[in-house]
Amino acid sequence: MSKAAPRSPWRLPLVREITAILLIKLALLLGIKAIWFDQPTLPENGTERLDSHLFSRPATPSSPLAEETPR
């Protein structure tokens, strides 16, 4: 019995199109990440605010972000 030669999936147009679309999306996402998310944003007094929230200690009054303002 002779076996047929294995066909490459790259011969199908659908596989090539999906691969091209995924590569374009990956390039766009990496570009967006490089432009907008290049440096981390650190909040002012972030450690103190986190400690006061987790351990129920009152926040320091000098921090303007510690007090919530009504909407």
C-alpha positions in Angstrom: 0.0 0.0 0.0 1.3 3.4 -0.9 0.7 6.3 1.4 -0.1 9.7 0.1 2.5 12.3 0.8 1.6 14.4 3.9 0.1 17.7 2.9 1.4 20.8 4.6 -1.2 23.0 6.4 0.5 26.1 4.9 -1.0 25.2 1.5 -4.5 26.1 2.8 -5.4 29.8 2.2 -7.3 29.9 5.5 -4.3 28.9 7.6 -2.2 31.5 5.9 -4.8 34.2 6.4 -5.3 33.4 10.1 -1.6 33.3 10.7 -1.2 36.7 9.0 -4.0 38.2 11.1 -2.5 36.9 14.3 0.9 38.3 13.5 -0.6 41.7 12.7 -2.6 41.7 16.0 0.5 40.7 17.9 2.5 43.5 16.3 -0.2 46.0 17.2 -0.5 44.8 20.8 3.3 45.0 21.3 3.3 48.5 19.7 0.5 49.7 22.0 2.3 48.2 25.0 5.6 50.0 24.1 3.8 53.3 23.6 1.4 53.6 26.5 2.6 51.1 29.1 6.4 51.7 29.0 6.7 52.8 32.6 4.9 51.7 35.7 2.8 54.3 37.5 3.4 54.4 41.2 0.8 56.2 43.4 1.8 58.8 45.9 2.1 57.2 49.4 1.1 53.8 47.9 2.6 51.7 50.6 1.1 53.7 53.4 -2.3 53.7 51.8 -2.1 49.9 51.3 -1.1 49.3 54.9 -3.9 51.5 56.2 -6.4 49.7 54.0 -5.2 46.2 54.9 -4.5 46.7 58.6 -7.4 49.1 59.3 -5.0 51.8 60.5 -6.3 55.4 59.9 -4.6 57.0 57.0 -2.4 60.0 57.4 -4.3 63.2 57.0 -1.5 64.7 54.9 -2.4 62.4 52.1 -5.1 63.9 49.8 -5.9 60.5 48.4 -6.7 59.0 51.8 -10.0 60.8 52.2 -12.8 60.1 49.8 -14.9 63.0 48.6 -18.6 62.6 48.1 -19.8 62.6 44.5 
